[in-house]
């Protein structure tokens, strides 16, 4: 009869987390305990991190896990990705484009409010949150810009959720790079 020997598992560092975050010119990172503040030409972002520590160098920031466990490895990669998104946001910014597709479908901008005519018996209003800049082109395209990747993604998803594209004609609100797979309609019986 064989005996099972349990060995202590050593988790390797996260492949994403090991990569340093490069700091472009005019971007400044300040770390206070678990609070990180990133300032750049487009604005500033702040966030509290869990499970990681930071080593700030002149042109890069390194992220280190606090624990050598599976959870520590996951938080290591997550912390590095979140910090990289903050640095990219304050230096370049993020943009998300949405298309309003359908006969009679349109969008109008009235200050921070978007008014959608998307096939309902009433117009649908959407208030753009603070931190997101919005432009409307040709009453069929919505362009969102922000320094916060999470905020712009959540805002775009909420706008798309007002009228997701349907699979038969493709009408609705979709991301500009989204491909809508269309279904075949019902065929007449003989």
C-alpha positions as CSV (number, residue, x, y, z in Angstrom):
1,X,0.0,0.0,0.0
2,X,1.4,3.4,-1.0
3,X,1.3,6.4,1.2
4,X,0.5,9.8,-0.1
5,X,3.0,12.4,0.9
6,X,1.7,16.0,1.0
7,X,4.2,18.6,-0.1
8,X,4.0,22.2,0.5
9,X,3.1,23.9,-2.8
10,X,5.1,26.9,-3.7
11,X,3.1,29.2,-6.0
12,X,5.0,31.0,-8.7
13,X,4.6,34.7,-9.0
14,X,2.0,35.9,-11.4
15,X,3.2,36.2,-15.0
16,X,1.3,39.5,-15.4
17,X,2.3,40.8,-11.9
18,X,6.0,40.3,-12.5
19,X,6.0,42.8,-15.4
20,X,6.9,46.4,-14.3
21,X,4.5,49.2,-15.0
22,X,6.4,51.8,-17.1
23,X,5.8,55.4,-16.2
24,X,5.5,57.9,-19.2
25,X,6.8,61.4,-18.8
26,X,4.6,63.7,-16.7
27,X,3.0,60.8,-14.8
28,X,3.6,60.7,-11.1
29,X,2.7,57.8,-8.7
30,X,2.3,58.3,-5.0
31,X,1.9,55.3,-2.7
32,X,0.7,55.8,0.9
33,X,0.3,52.4,2.7
34,X,-2.4,50.7,0.5
35,X,-3.6,53.9,-1.2
36,X,-2.2,54.8,-4.7
37,X,-2.6,58.1,-6.4
38,X,-1.6,58.5,-10.1
39,X,-1.4,62.0,-11.6
40,X,-0.9,62.8,-15.3
41,X,-1.7,65.3,-18.0
42,X,-5.3,64.1,-18.3
43,X,-6.1,64.1,-14.6
44,X,-5.7,62.0,-11.5
45,X,-7.0,58.7,-10.3
46,X,-6.9,57.2,-6.8
47,X,-7.5,53.6,-5.6
48,X,-7.0,51.4,-2.5
49,X,-5.3,48.1,-3.2
50,X,-5.4,44.8,-1.3
51,X,-2.8,42.0,-1.1
52,X,0.0,43.8,-2.9
53,X,2.9,46.2,-2.1
54,X,4.5,48.7,-4.5
55,X,8.1,49.6,-5.2
56,X,8.2,53.0,-7.0
57,X,11.3,53.7,-9.1
58,X,12.0,56.7,-11.3
59,X,10.6,55.3,-14.6
60,X,8.6,52.3,-13.4
61,X,6.6,50.8,-10.6
62,X,6.9,47.1,-9.5
63,X,4.1,45.3,-7.8
64,X,4.9,42.6,-5.2
65,X,2.4,40.1,-3.6
66,X,2.1,40.1,0.2
67,X,1.5,36.4,0.4
68,X,2.8,33.4,-1.6
69,X,-0.6,31.7,-1.9
70,X,-2.9,31.2,-4.8
71,X,-5.0,34.2,-3.7
72,X,-1.8,36.3,-3.4
73,X,-0.8,35.3,-6.9
74,X,-4.3,36.4,-8.2
75,X,-4.1,39.7,-6.4
76,X,-0.6,40.2,-7.7
77,X,-1.7,40.1,-11.3
78,X,-4.9,42.1,-10.6
79,X,-3.0,44.8,-8.8
80,X,-0.5,45.2,-11.6
81,X,-3.3,45.4,-14.2
82,X,-5.3,47.9,-12.2
83,X,-2.2,50.1,-11.7
84,X,-1.3,49.9,-15.4
85,X,-4.9,50.9,-16.4
86,X,-4.6,53.9,-14.1
87,X,-1.3,55.0,-15.6
88,X,-2.6,54.5,-19.2
89,X,-5.8,56.5,-18.3
90,X,-4.0,59.6,-17.0
91,X,-1.5,59.6,-19.8
92,X,-3.6,58.5,-22.9
93,X,-7.1,58.0,-21.8
94,X,-9.7,55.5,-22.9
95,X,-12.4,55.7,-25.6
96,X,-15.4,53.5,-26.3
97,X,-17.7,53.9,-29.3
98,X,-21.3,52.8,-29.6
99,X,-23.5,52.7,-32.7
100,X,-27.2,53.1,-32.7
101,X,-28.5,50.9,-35.5
102,X,-32.1,50.7,-36.8
103,X,-34.6,52.6,-38.9
104,X,-35.7,55.7,-36.9
105,X,-33.3,55.0,-34.1
106,X,-31.3,58.0,-33.0
107,X,-29.6,59.7,-30.1
108,X,-29.5,63.4,-29.1
109,X,-27.2,65.1,-26.5
110,X,-28.6,67.7,-24.2
111,X,-25.8,68.6,-21.9
112,X,-24.9,65.6,-19.7
113,X,-28.1,63.8,-20.8
114,X,-28.4,61.5,-23.8
115,X,-31.9,61.1,-25.2
116,X,-32.4,57.8,-27.2
117,X,-35.2,57.1,-29.6
118,X,-34.8,53.4,-29.9
119,X,-38.2,51.9,-30.8
120,X,-40.1,52.3,-27.6
121,X,-43.3,54.4,-27.2
122,X,-41.2,57.0,-25.3
123,X,-37.7,58.5,-25.5
124,X,-35.2,56.9,-23.1
125,X,-33.0,59.3,-21.2
126,X,-29.5,58.4,-19.9
127,X,-27.5,60.7,-17.6
128,X,-23.8,60.4,-18.3
129,X,-21.9,60.1,-15.0
130,X,-19.2,62.5,-13.9
131,X,-15.7,61.5,-15.2
132,X,-17.0,60.5,-18.6
133,X,-17.1,62.9,-21.6
134,X,-19.6,62.1,-24.3
135,X,-20.0,63.2,-27.9
136,X,-22.7,62.3,-30.4
137,X,-21.9,62.1,-34.1
138,X,-24.6,62.1,-36.9
139,X,-27.2,61.1,-34.3
140,X,-26.2,57.5,-34.6
141,X,-22.8,57.2,-32.9
142,X,-22.0,57.8,-29.2
143,X,-18.3,58.4,-28.3
144,X,-17.3,58.0,-24.6
145,X,-14.0,59.2,-23.3
146,X,-12.6,58.9,-19.8
147,X,-9.4,58.3,-17.7
148,X,-11.1,55.6,-15.7
149,X,-11.3,52.3,-17.6
150,X,-13.8,50.7,-15.2
151,X,-16.1,53.7,-15.3
152,X,-16.1,54.0,-19.1
153,X,-16.7,50.2,-19.5
154,X,-19.6,50.2,-17.0
155,X,-21.2,53.3,-18.7
156,X,-20.9,51.8,-22.2
157,X,-22.5,48.5,-20.9
158,X,-25.4,50.4,-19.3
159,X,-26.0,52.4,-22.5
160,X,-25.9,49.1,-24.6
161,X,-28.3,47.5,-22.1
162,X,-31.0,50.1,-23.0
163,X,-31.6,48.2,-26.2
164,X,-29.1,45.4,-27.0
165,X,-28.8,44.4,-30.6
166,X,-31.4,41.8,-31.6
167,X,-30.3,38.7,-33.6
168,X,-32.7,39.0,-36.6
169,X,-32.2,42.4,-38.0
170,X,-29.3,43.6,-35.7
171,X,-31.3,46.7,-34.5
172,X,-30.3,48.2,-31.2
173,X,-27.2,49.7,-29.5
174,X,-23.9,48.0,-30.1
175,X,-20.2,48.6,-29.6
176,X,-18.6,49.8,-32.8
177,X,-16.3,46.7,-32.9
178,X,-19.0,44.3,-31.9
179,X,-20.1,41.7,-34.5
180,X,-23.8,40.7,-34.2
181,X,-24.4,37.1,-35.3
182,X,-27.7,37.1,-37.1
183,X,-30.2,34.3,-37.1
184,X,-32.2,33.1,-40.0
185,X,-35.8,34.1,-39.8
186,X,-38.7,31.7,-40.0
187,X,-39.3,30.4,-43.5
188,X,-42.8,30.0,-44.8
189,X,-44.4,26.5,-44.9
190,X,-45.5,24.9,-48.1
